[in-house]
């Protein structure tokens, strides 16, 4: 089996911002569409952590937009790969941050849902 460079370029020939944002957004939307009235405490906390992770991810992306471009002249395919891996890194940082205690949003949201909806 051989791997052609043209095949890699065509694989990454899409808007990474849209693709990654769609993936994390649709994951969160799918989670929130579920009926949580019968959810266990662990499932409810998982949903709250997903929300916090998404929030942190969006915050990181907004902060990245404030960093000026390096001005390096790179090819379009190299730039697409860099953007792809940067998006993956941001998602990973957001998930790890949430698992490590995060900002506390998940815990507050969890407590509010338990109190207000009797879950």
Buried (B, 14 or more C-beta within 10 A) or exposed (E): EEEEEEEEBEEBEEEBEEEBBEEBEEBBEEBEEEEBEEBEEEBBBBBBBBBBBBBBBBBBBEEEEEEEEEEEEEEEBEBBBEBBEBBEEBBEBBBEBBEEEBEEBBBEBBEEBEEEEEB
